[in-house]
Amino acid sequence: MNSRGIRFRILILALGVFPFRNASAHGTGAISLSSKQSSPGLTITIFGTEFVHNSSVRLELRSILEKVVFGRVQTSAKGTFQQTVTIPANSKPGQYTIVAVAPDGDVAAQATLMIADVAAAQETHPGMHDMPGMQGMGGAHATAEMMDVPIPITPWGWAVIAVIVLVSAATGVWLLQGGRQFLA
């Protein structure tokens, strides 16, 4: 292999661009839930899309300390499925993951599920409007949903980004044009 080929590969690695992609024997799918929050003893529906056509998928409920297998579901000719499951009555409150496992044992898709205590879910909380200094404040309340927080970039931040891009491009050109023979 000539030195130009070596320099090109180093450039590719330096820029973090890898021409190879991991191939999966089963592909990946996507699952969504009828509700992102539930309680022990209640049911939720799991919707699967983009799975291998006419294949078997194992559905599991996982937490840090436990794993519950809901069973297997057969995907359709379009690679979709819909399965209603019951949250185990002995599930502790917390964050869980519903996992779709391919026949080879790899996780093909997952979705997060918050399980609330039945008693806590039925309690009535006074809410923010009863807190000191919050009278008259209606509207949004705390949820398990991701919050969109805009991060403004200042002109100095853009300047730093531009310098990094320019230095990276200049280094790449320098490597491709010989790089002062330091690789030879």
C-alpha positions as MATLAB code, in Angstrom:
seq = 'MNSRGIRFRILILALGVFPFRNASAHGTGAISLSSKQSSPGLTITIFGTEFVHNSSVRLELRSILEKVVFGRVQTSAKGTFQQTVTIPANSKPGQYTIVAVAPDGDVAAQATLMIADVAAAQETHPGMHDMPGMQGMGGAHATAEMMDVPIPITPWGWAVIAVIVLVSAATGVWLLQGGRQFLA';
ca = [
       0.000    0.000    0.000;
       1.407    3.387   -0.943;
       1.852    6.268    1.476;
      -1.028    8.195   -0.124;
      -3.398    5.321    0.740;
      -2.128    5.241    4.309;
      -2.583    8.990    4.675;
      -6.111    8.748    3.285;
      -7.061    6.064    5.813;
      -5.564    8.110    8.637;
      -7.580   11.109    7.460;
     -10.750    9.060    7.436;
     -10.054    7.790   10.963;
      -9.055   11.264   12.182;
     -12.336   12.751   11.000;
     -14.292    9.943   12.644;
     -15.851    8.752    9.412;
     -15.950    4.990    9.234;
     -16.961    3.498    5.899;
     -18.044    0.247    7.526;
     -21.359   -0.343    9.213;
     -22.269   -3.144   11.579;
     -24.605   -5.541    9.887;
     -27.365   -7.087   11.918;
     -28.744  -10.501   11.034;
     -32.216   -9.539   12.223;
     -32.365   -5.822   11.506;
     -33.843   -3.367   13.917;
     -37.405   -2.466   14.586;
     -39.270    0.174   16.517;
     -41.792   -0.167   19.299;
     -44.189    2.344   20.785;
     -46.524    2.047   23.746;
     -50.176    2.993   24.151;
     -49.076    4.837   27.295;
     -45.642    5.810   28.599;
     -46.888    5.454   32.177;
     -48.815    2.649   33.862;
     -49.405    0.933   37.191;
     -49.165   -2.696   38.357;
     -52.106   -4.790   37.181;
     -53.026   -2.491   34.290;
     -52.633   -3.281   30.607;
     -50.728   -1.479   27.870;
     -50.502   -2.168   24.162;
     -47.137   -2.525   22.439;
     -47.019   -1.568   18.757;
     -44.110   -2.871   16.660;
     -42.993   -1.677   13.222;
     -40.035   -2.192   10.880;
     -39.296   -5.737   12.086;
     -38.284   -8.672    9.909;
     -41.385   -9.895    8.093;
     -43.115  -13.003    9.480;
     -40.684  -13.470   12.369;
     -41.022  -14.154   16.068;
     -40.190  -11.442   18.613;
     -39.948  -11.965   22.392;
     -41.364   -9.120   24.509;
     -39.859   -8.402   27.928;
     -40.256   -5.902   30.760;
     -36.847   -5.046   32.209;
     -35.637   -3.052   35.161;
     -32.272   -2.928   36.874;
     -33.074   -5.885   39.114;
     -35.673   -7.911   37.268;
     -36.804   -9.195   33.896;
     -40.317  -10.368   33.095;
     -40.976  -12.194   29.812;
     -44.396  -11.295   28.410;
     -44.094  -13.935   25.690;
     -43.609  -14.086   21.939;
     -45.458  -12.309   19.185;
     -45.424  -13.053   15.446;
     -44.790  -10.137   13.101;
     -47.003   -9.666   10.057;
     -45.999   -9.812    6.404;
     -45.338   -6.068    6.745;
     -43.087   -6.510    9.801;
     -45.582   -5.095   12.289;
     -47.294   -6.377   15.420;
     -49.659   -5.252   18.172;
     -49.721   -6.978   21.557;
     -51.579   -6.077   24.765;
     -49.773   -7.060   27.978;
     -50.532   -6.761   31.694;
     -48.027   -5.083   33.995;
     -47.206   -7.617   36.753;
     -49.023   -6.872   40.020;
     -45.762   -7.114   41.996;
     -43.892   -4.500   39.894;
     -42.233   -1.809   41.989;
     -42.596    1.858   41.001;
     -39.832    3.170   38.752;
     -38.481    3.293   35.241;
     -38.671    0.133   33.148;
     -37.802   -0.768   29.593;
     -40.067   -2.760   27.289;
     -37.727   -4.735   25.046;
     -38.347   -6.564   21.762;
     -35.800   -9.379   21.452;
     -34.979  -10.942   18.076;
     -34.729  -14.724   17.669;
     -30.912  -14.552   17.978;
     -31.200  -12.894   21.418;
     -30.243   -9.361   20.373;
     -32.395   -6.417   21.407;
     -34.147   -5.235   18.249;
     -36.104   -2.330   19.805;
     -36.962   -0.815   23.161;
     -39.225    1.792   24.772;
     -39.275    3.339   28.243;
     -42.209    2.797   30.606;
     -42.723    4.493   33.965;
     -44.565    2.382   36.513;
     -46.280    4.327   39.295;
     -47.418    3.002   42.650;
     -51.165    2.303   42.516;
     -51.836    4.184   45.772;
     -49.711    7.167   44.691;
     -51.428    7.283   41.311;
     -54.827    7.494   43.028;
     -53.861   10.176   45.574;
     -54.875   13.738   44.977;
     -51.963   16.150   45.273;
     -52.579   19.819   45.942;
     -50.376   20.878   43.043;
     -48.219   23.924   42.434;
     -50.982   26.462   42.894;
     -50.976   25.789   46.678;
     -47.244   26.352   47.034;
     -45.997   29.681   48.424;
     -45.416   32.199   45.661;
     -47.152   30.075   43.022;
     -50.730   31.344   43.363;
     -52.352   31.844   40.016;
     -49.765   29.712   38.221;
     -51.649   27.218   36.108;
     -50.572   25.268   33.105;
     -47.824   22.700   32.801;
     -46.878   20.294   35.546;
     -44.071   17.776   35.993;
     -44.191   14.734   33.696;
     -41.864   11.937   32.655;
     -41.616   13.399   29.125;
     -38.343   14.764   27.811;
     -38.140   18.541   28.159;
     -37.037   20.673   25.222;
     -34.401   23.071   26.519;
     -33.065   25.450   23.871;
     -29.325   26.004   24.132;
     -28.396   29.296   22.521;
     -24.967   29.477   20.951;
     -23.250   32.809   21.361;
     -21.163   34.430   18.617;
     -18.042   33.258   20.476;
     -19.386   29.710   20.444;
     -19.915   29.885   16.673;
     -16.393   31.288   16.289;
     -14.925   28.325   18.187;
     -16.933   25.885   16.044;
     -15.716   27.624   12.859;
     -12.079   27.465   14.015;
     -12.375   23.748   14.786;
     -13.885   23.059   11.347;
     -11.204   25.098    9.562;
      -8.333   23.480   11.484;
      -9.756   20.009   10.764;
     -10.126   20.777    7.047;
      -6.638   22.265    6.834;
      -5.156   19.241    8.608;
      -6.943   16.933    6.169;
      -5.639   18.814    3.142;
      -2.141   18.857    4.630;
      -2.245   15.072    5.185;
      -3.512   14.424    1.665;
      -0.765   16.577    0.129;
       2.141   14.894    1.824;
       2.114   15.932    5.428;
       5.843   16.709    5.371;
       6.541   13.026    4.981;
       6.058   12.311    8.684;
       4.172    9.141    7.792;
       6.795    7.836    5.365;
];
